[in-house]
Amino acid sequence: SPTPAMAAASSKDALHMCPQVLPLSPQRDRVVLASLEAENSRLHKRIVDLRGSLNKVVVTGAAGTVGNGSALAIGASGGTASAITSTCFAELKQELQADMDILRKLHLTKKRLEQRCRNERSLRSELERRLAASIAVSKANVAPCAVSADTTARITK
């Protein structure tokens, strides 16, 4: 299984590549799909962590739970703490939005890869049917060799 850094790099590469440019290889598709799934689960965990941080800020009303704003929040007046809290909210919202955009792109890429796999399986089965039919027709068209009586007489002499 790829490391998280490799999975992230692979998924980022997959996002920037057009599906038509990727080589038609089921093994490569499986690797890209696995890396996309790893990146997807990492991003889901990140969203849960960000939501947890946001809830801590909302519940405690202190900006010190996010980043290194605790020193500022301790000695800050109500207005400054409010400004720091709103800045933290804005940063969290921005991070969450960026992660959601990446998740949407990952989901779209995963759907495209799955569709391409279905198309390749369908094409393969169709080509296998055509090949089997072609072989059956060619076997039916080959008649056994007919040997004339003259040829048989010459061979036996």
C-alpha positions in Angstrom: 0.0 0.0 0.0 1.4 3.4 -0.9 2.5 5.8 1.8 0.3 8.8 2.5 2.7 11.2 0.8 2.9 8.9 -2.3 -0.9 8.6 -2.3 -1.4 12.3 -2.1 1.2 12.9 -4.8 -0.5 10.3 -7.0 -4.0 11.7 -6.4 -2.8 15.2 -7.1 -1.2 14.0 -10.4 -4.4 12.2 -11.2 -6.4 15.4 -10.7 -4.3 17.4 -13.1 -4.2 14.8 -15.8 -7.0 14.4 -18.3 -8.4 10.9 -18.2 -7.9 10.6 -22.0 -4.1 11.1 -21.5 -3.7 8.2 -19.0 -2.6 4.9 -20.6 -5.3 2.2 -20.8 -4.0 0.0 -18.1 -6.3 -1.7 -15.5 -3.3 -1.9 -13.1 -2.7 1.9 -13.3 -6.4 2.5 -12.9 -6.4 0.4 -9.7 -3.3 2.3 -8.3 -4.8 5.7 -9.1 -8.2 4.6 -7.6 -6.5 3.4 -4.4 -4.5 6.6 -4.1 -7.7 8.6 -4.6 -9.5 6.6 -1.9 -6.6 7.1 0.5 -6.6 10.9 -0.2 -10.4 10.9 0.2 -10.2 9.3 3.6 -7.4 11.6 4.7 -9.5 14.6 3.7 -12.6 13.3 5.4 -10.5 13.0 8.6 -9.2 16.5 8.1 -12.8 17.8 7.8 -13.8 16.0 11.0 -10.7 17.6 12.8 -11.6 21.0 11.5 -15.2 20.7 12.6 -14.0 19.6 16.0 -11.7 22.6 16.2 -14.5 24.9 15.1 -16.8 23.4 17.8 -14.2 24.0 20.5 -13.9 27.6 19.5 -17.6 28.1 19.5 -18.1 26.3 22.8 -15.3 27.9 24.7 -15.5 31.3 23.0 -11.7 31.4 22.9 -9.5 31.7 19.9 -6.6 29.9 21.7 -7.7 26.4 20.6 -6.7 27.1 17.0 -3.1 28.0 16.1 -1.0 30.0 18.5 -3.5 32.7 19.3 -3.8 31.7 23.0 -1.3 34.3 24.2 -3.2 37.0 22.3 -6.6 35.7 23.6 -5.4 35.7 27.2 -4.5 39.3 27.4 -6.9 40.6 24.8 -9.9 42.7 25.3 -13.3 41.5 24.2 -13.0 43.3 20.8 -9.6 41.8 20.1 -10.7 38.3 21.1 -13.7 38.7 18.9 -11.6 39.8 16.0 -9.2 36.8 16.5 -12.2 34.4 16.7 -13.7 35.7 13.5 -10.3 35.4 11.8 -10.0 31.8 13.0 -13.5 31.2 11.7 -12.6 32.7 8.4 -9.5 30.5 8.1 -11.4 27.4 9.1 -14.1 28.1 6.6 -11.5 28.7 3.9 -9.7 25.5 4.7 -12.9 23.6 4.8 -14.0 25.0 1.4 -10.6 24.1 -0.1 -10.9 20.5 1.2 -14.4 20.2 -0.1 -13.3 21.3 -3.5 -10.6 18.7 -3.5 -13.1 16.1 -2.3 -15.4 17.0 -5.2 -12.6 16.7 -7.7 -11.5 13.4 -6.2 -15.1 12.1 -6.4 -15.4 13.2 -10.0 -12.1 11.6 -10.9 -13.1 8.4 -9.2 -16.4 8.3 -11.1 -14.5 8.8 -14.4 -12.1 6.0 -13.6 -14.9 3.6 -12.6 -16.8 4.4 -15.8 -13.6 3.9 -17.9 -13.1 0.5 -16.2 -16.7 -0.5 -17.0 -16.2 0.6 -20.6 -12.9 -1.4 -20.9 -14.6 -4.5 -19.4 -17.5 -4.1 -21.8 -15.1 -3.7 -24.8 -13.1 -6.7 -23.8 -16.1 -8.9 -23.5 -17.3 -7.7 -26.9 -14.0 -8.4 -28.5 -13.8 -11.8 -26.9 -17.3 -12.6 -28.3 -16.2 -11.4 -31.8 -13.0 -13.5 -31.6 -14.9 -16.6 -30.5 -17.5 -16.1 -33.3 -14.7 -15.5 -35.9 -12.9 -18.7 -34.8 -16.2 -20.7 -35.0 -16.8 -19.4 -38.5 -13.3 -20.1 -39.7 -13.5 -23.7 -38.4 -16.9 -24.2 -40.1 -15.5 -22.9 -43.4 -12.5 -25.3 -43.4 -13.7 -28.5 -45.1 -11.8 -31.7 -44.9 -9.4 -32.3 -47.8 -11.1 -34.2 -50.6 -8.7 -36.6 -52.3 -9.6 -37.7 -55.8 -9.4 -41.4 -56.9 -6.5 -40.7 -59.2 -4.5 -39.1 -56.4 -5.2 -42.1 -54.1 -4.2 -44.5 -56.9 -0.9 -42.7 -57.4 -0.1 -42.6 -53.7 -0.7 -46.4 -53.3 1.5 -47.4 -56.3 
